[in-house]
């Protein structure tokens, strides 16, 4: 969502040329300060004096550029409001994100950190503003923010915000009362894919199904995912990871998740290049007494008959596995024969193969 708003403001600025570009950025800076002070003071309507105090001259109001963001109220003369309240929340987030320096001295909020602003708003501070702030701190948006608003994002703010989020999540007495749904939105905006997988699991212990299929997680992404599974005390029963660009390198992490995930019943690893070596490592986890998965998809995982022994040992040791998909692998006749021999053993409970 941050992309949409940032695109809108950047397109508005591009309607200006020459010195008017600087003038437009100056007006935007003033609007940022105005927006940051508005929710704090429960202020939706602004007078001309408010605009002047934030560096926006009365003559600017008739400017077509400002008409993209502000409008006159119908009932009161010389009183203005944002075209939409979400504009105010977006600009408040920009104010928190941009580096404060001497050029901001005309504004009321100088010297206040983003943490102070957040805490002053308390429950009255919209989660939408925080969501926008996360989006503005996405690594790929720094240039667009600087081009549009003429200031760089505060250095180190990204790391500070992630630490603050973790602290607020754990603090039951927090005035912001951050919920799981809010956290999902925040993490999606900042696109902190790897670390956020662990955060999402830890913050949502009742999550039963997690489908990450066709996402380029790679081995590193799965590492953080497994970390979340190990430490979340969660109840994930079904985990889908097909076509996630995984290799055998991630199998050790998957093993540790299999040991500790008490509720995991269905695991789909299809269409990943696990290979024979990765499969042999994974089989060690599947043989563990604490391993609970009942259904395992391993279609098109680049397996050959070299891993037949490891697979057969799983069927001879695992009493929970009832469904196994090995389609699209080059097991050959000898590999299939060895698996068949394991299938007819009394301990094997496999029903679908």
N, C-alpha and C positions, 0 to 999 in steps of 0.2 A: 504493500500500500504506500509506503514511503516513496517508492519509485514514481508513482502516479502524481503525488503532490510535488515532488521535486521537479518532475518534468513540466508540470503546469507553471510553476514559478520561473523556471529557466526559460520557457517559451515566452512568457510575458516580458521578461527582461530583454529578450532578443528583438522585441518590437521597437526598442530604443537604439539610437545611434549616437556616435560622437560623445560629447560631454554628458548627454542625457543618460548614458549607461551608468556613469558614476553617480548621477543624481538618482537614478532608479535604485542602485545599490544602497545609497544613503537612506532612501525612503524605506527600503526593506529592513535595514538595520533598526530604524526607528520602530517599524512595525513589530519586529522581534521583541524589542524591549517592552513595547506596549502590550503585546500578547502575553509575555511572561508575567507582567504585573496584573493583568486582567483577572485570571482565575483566582489568583491569590487574594485579591480584594473583592472577589465575587462581582466583578465589573464586566458587563457585556456592552453597555452603551458608553461611548466616549465623546467628550466635548472637544471643541477646537483647542481649548487650553491644554487638554491632555495630549493632543497631537503635537502641539508646540513643545511641550515639555520633553517629548521624545524625539525632537529634532525634525518634525514634519511641519513645514510652514503651511499656513492657510491657503496660500496660492497653489500649493501642490495638490490640494483636494480636487480641484477641477481637472487635474491631469488625467488623461485617459489611462495612464499606467496604474494609478491608484484605484481607478474604478474597477480594476480586476480583483481587488481585495476588499475594498470598503464601499459602503453605500449609506446614503442619508436615510434617517428614519422618517417615516411619513407623518408622525404625530408631533415631533418636537423639532424645532428649527435649530440648525447648526449642531445636531447631534448625529453621530455616526456609529456604525456597527460593522463587524466583519460580515462579508457575504454569507459565510457559513461558519458555524462555531468550530468546525474542524480546521479551518484556516488558522484560527487563533491558537489551537492546540499544536498545529504543525509549526507555526512560527515560534511558539514558546519552546518547543523542542530544539529548534535551530538556535535559539538564544543560549540554551544550556550547552549545546554542542560546540558553538564557536568559541574561539580563543578570546578571552577578555583581555583587552589592553587599553592603552591611554585613549584610543579613538572612541572608546565607549563611555567616556567620562560624562557625556551629556545625559546619560540615561540613569534612571533611578536604581537599577539593580546592580550597579557596579560594585565589585568586591564580594558579592555573594556567590558561593559555589553552587553547583547543580544539586549537591546533597541538601544544602540549606533550603533551596527553593522547593525541592521535593518534600522535605519534612514540614515546611510551612503549609503546604497544600494539604497534607494529610490525606484523609479519605476523600476530600473534595477535589483532589488532583486527579484528573482523568487518566485512566490507564492508557487511553489513546495517545496522550502526549509522551508517555514513557515508551510506548510502542514506536512512535515516530523517532524518538531519540535513539533507540536501538537500530532502527533502519538507517539513520544518518551516519552511524558508526560502522556500517558495513564497509569493508576494506575497499570495495570497488566504487564507492560513491564520493570519496574525498575530493576528487577533482571537480565533479559536478557541483558539490556544495561550495567549494572555493570560487568557482567561476560565477555562480549565481549570487552569492552573498558577499563575495570579496574578502572573506576571512577563512583561515584554515581551522579545521577541527582541532580542539584542544589536544595536545599530545598526551598520551597515556590515559585518556578518558575511557577508551574502549575497555582496557583491563580493569580500571576502577569500577566501571559500571557492572561488569560481570561479577566482580567480587562483592559489590554492593547487593546485587540481585540474590546471590547465594546467602548472604547474611540476612536480608529481608525475608527470604523464604523460610529460614529457620526460626526467625523471631516471631513468636506467637503474639507478642504484644505490639507488633508493628502497626502504626497508624494506617499504612497503605494496604495491609491485608491482601498480599499478592496471592491470587488463586492459581491453580494449575492451568486453567484456560488462558489466563493472562500470560503466564509464562510461555506457553506454546506460541502465542502470537509474538512475544518479544524475541524469542529465539529464532523464529522463522524470519523475522525482519533482518536480524543481524547476520543470519546465515553462518553461524558458527557450527558447521555440520558435525565435526568430529566430537568436540567436547560436549555439545548439546545433547547428543544421543544419551550419554551417561546422565546428564542433568534431567532430561525428560523422564527417564526411568526412575531416578531417585525421587523426583517430585510427584510421580504418579504411581504409587505402589499397587493400585488396583487395576492397572492396565492389563488386559487379558490377551489382546492380539496386537501384534506389531508387524506391519507389512512395509518393508523397505525395498521391495523388489524394483528392479530397473533403476536404482539409484547408484551412481558411481562411488560407492563408499570406499572400495578398495580395502586392503588389509588393515590400514591404519584406522579407518572408520570402524571396522569391526572390532578392533582392539578396544576402542572407547565404548562401543556398544556392550561388549562383554564385561568391561569394567562396571558399567551401570547395572548389568544383570547380577553381577556378584555382590554389589554393595547396596542394592536398592531394597532387598527383602521383598521384591515385587512378586506378582502373580502372573507373569506372562506365560500363557499356555501355548500360544501359536506364534512362531517367528518365521517370517518369509523373507529370504535373502536371495531369491533367484535373480540372475543377471545383475550382479553387483560388483563385477570386476574383481572377484576374489581369487587368490592363489593358495597354494599349500602353506604359505607363510602364516596365514591366519588360523590354521587348524589348532595350534597350541592354545591360542586364546579361546577358541570355540570349545576345546576340551575343558578348560577351567570353568567355562559357563555351564557345561553339561554336568560337572561335578556338583555345582552349587545351586543350580536352578531347580528347585524342588517341584515347581508347577509346570515346567516346560514339557509339552506332550507332542507337539508337531514342529518339525524343523525342515524347511525347504532350502536347500543349497544348490538347486539345479542351475545348469548353464553357467557354472563358474569353473575356472581352470584349477581345480584342486590337485589333480594329478595323483599318481600312485603314492608318492612320498607323503603328500598331505593327507591322503586317505588313511595311510597306515598310522599317522599320528592321531587322526580323528578317531580311529577305531579303538585306540587306547582309552579315550574318554568314553566311548560307547560301551566298553566292557566294564567300566567302573560300577560298583554296586549302587552308587547314588544316582546313576544315570536313569532318567525317567521317560525320555521320548518314546512314544509308541509308533509314530509315523515319521519316516525319514525319506525325503526326496533327494536323490543324487543323480538325476537324469543329466546326461551330457556334461559330465564333470571330468572328461578326459582320463577315464580310468581304463586300465588294461588288466590282463590276467595276472600281472605282477602283484596286484593287491588282493588277489583271491584268498590268500591265506589269512590276511588280516580281517577280511570281511567274514570268512567262514568262522573265525574265532569269536567274532561278535555274535553270530547266530548261535554258537555253542555256549555262550556265556550270558547273553542278555535275555532275561525273561519278560521284559516289558515290550520289546519291539514286535509290533503286529503287522506293520505295513512298510515295505521297502521298494523304492522305485530306482532301478539302475538302468533304465532304458537309455539308448543313445551312447553307450559306452562299449569299448572294444574288449570285452571280457573273453571272447572266443569260447570254443567248446569245452576246453579243459577247465577254464575258470568257472564256467557255469556248472560243470559236473561236480566240482569241489563244493560249490554253494549248495547244490542239490543234496549232496551227502550230508551237509550240515542241517539242511531243512528237515530231514527225516529223523533227526535226533529228538528224543522226548523233551529236552529242555527248550527247544526252539518253539516259540509261540507264533511265528509268522503266519498270517492269514492271507495277505496280499503281497505278491512278489512280481 
